């Protein structure tokens, strides 16, 4: 099960965070700071899977953005690693070459895409067309 999903830039600023288990706000900031420091301090040659406290971290770097997912011990690391890539591909399809600014200025749409893919910490959809369908309908309604 996915515990949390973070998008962070190289400066360590959180651009998106979604928690699938209750974590108090003050503990979230401490957790995010520690997780970000851990992931940003690693070299590109090191493994993208990290044992961290009572869960595992899986991260991928795309240009200036890091995507970090915290999972429990029973979740498949490679499946989550590929899920991260699938998420970025969906963002690329929607924004056509997604950038950090796209995420910052369209945070609601990014959350909607993530919500289409993950429900209560479980990956429920990976088909790119089905993920984007509700968002494209909303865009058509906004145009008219």
C-alpha positions in Angstrom: 0.0 0.0 0.0 1.2 3.5 -0.8 1.6 5.7 2.3 2.4 8.9 0.6 3.3 10.5 -2.7 5.7 13.5 -3.0 6.9 15.7 -5.9 10.0 17.7 -5.0 12.3 20.0 -6.9 16.2 19.9 -6.6 16.1 22.7 -4.0 14.0 20.5 -1.7 10.7 22.4 -2.1 7.7 20.2 -2.1 5.5 20.8 -5.2 2.9 18.1 -4.5 2.1 15.9 -1.5 -0.6 13.3 -1.0 -1.0 11.2 2.1 -3.0 8.0 2.1 -2.7 7.5 5.9 -3.3 10.1 8.5 -0.2 11.9 9.5 -0.4 15.0 11.7 0.7 18.3 10.0 3.7 18.9 12.2 4.9 15.3 11.6 4.4 15.7 7.9 6.9 18.6 7.7 9.5 16.7 9.6 8.9 13.5 7.6 9.0 15.4 4.3 12.2 17.2 5.2 13.9 14.0 6.3 12.7 12.0 3.2 13.7 14.8 0.8 17.2 15.1 2.4 17.7 11.4 2.2 16.7 11.2 -1.5 18.5 14.3 -2.7 21.7 13.3 -1.0 22.0 10.1 -3.0 24.0 9.9 -6.3 22.5 8.7 -9.6 24.4 5.5 -9.4 22.7 4.4 -6.1 19.6 2.3 -6.0 16.2 4.1 -6.1 14.8 1.9 -3.3 15.6 2.9 0.3 14.6 1.2 3.6 13.4 4.1 5.8 12.1 3.6 9.3 9.0 1.4 9.1 8.5 1.7 5.3 10.3 1.9 2.0 11.0 4.8 -0.2 10.9 4.5 -4.0 12.0 7.6 -6.0 12.8 8.6 -9.5 14.3 11.8 -10.9 13.0 13.6 -13.9 15.0 16.6 -14.9 14.7 19.0 -11.9 11.9 17.0 -10.2 12.1 14.1 -7.8 9.0 11.9 -7.3 9.1 10.0 -4.0 6.6 7.3 -2.9 6.5 5.8 0.5 5.2 2.3 0.7 4.7 -0.5 3.3 6.8 -3.6 3.3 4.3 -5.8 1.3 4.1 -3.5 -1.8 6.1 -4.5 -4.9 9.0 -2.0 -5.3 9.3 -2.5 -9.1 5.6 -2.0 -9.6 5.7 1.3 -7.8 8.9 2.3 -9.7 7.0 1.7 -13.0 3.9 3.4 -11.6 6.0 6.6 -11.1 7.1 6.4 -14.7 3.5 5.9 -15.8 2.4 8.9 -13.8 5.0 11.1 -15.5 4.0 9.7 -18.9 0.4 10.7 -18.2 1.5 14.2 -17.2 3.5 14.4 -20.4 0.5 13.4 -22.5 -1.7 16.0 -20.9 0.7 18.9 -20.6 2.9 17.9 -23.6 6.3 18.0 -22.0 5.4 18.6 -18.4 7.5 21.0 -16.4 7.7 22.1 -12.8 5.7 25.3 -13.7 2.9 23.1 -15.2 2.6 21.3 -11.8 2.7 24.5 -9.8 0.0 26.3 -11.9 -2.2 23.3 -12.5 -2.0 21.6 -9.1 -5.7 20.7 -9.2 -5.3 18.8 -12.5 -2.2 17.0 -11.2 -4.1 15.9 -8.1 -7.0 14.8 -10.3 -4.7 12.6 -12.4 -3.1 11.1 -9.3 -6.6 10.5 -7.8 -7.6 8.6 -11.0 -4.5 6.4 -10.6 -4.5 5.8 -6.8 -7.4 5.1 -4.5 -6.8 4.8 -0.8 -3.2 4.0 -1.3 -3.8 1.3 -4.0 -3.0 1.6 -7.6 -6.3 1.2 -9.4 -5.7 2.5 -13.0 -2.7 2.5 -15.3 -4.4 3.0 -18.7 -3.4 6.5 -19.9 -6.5 7.1 -21.9 -8.9 6.1 -19.1 -6.9 8.3 -16.6 -7.1 11.4 -18.8 -10.7 10.9 -19.9 -12.4 12.7 -17.0 -9.9 15.6 -17.2 -10.5 16.0 -21.0 -14.2 16.1 -20.3 -13.8 18.8 -17.7 -11.6 20.8 -20.2 -14.3 20.6 -22.8 -16.9 21.8 -20.4 -14.7 24.7 -19.4 -14.3 25.7 -23.0 -18.1 25.9 -23.7 
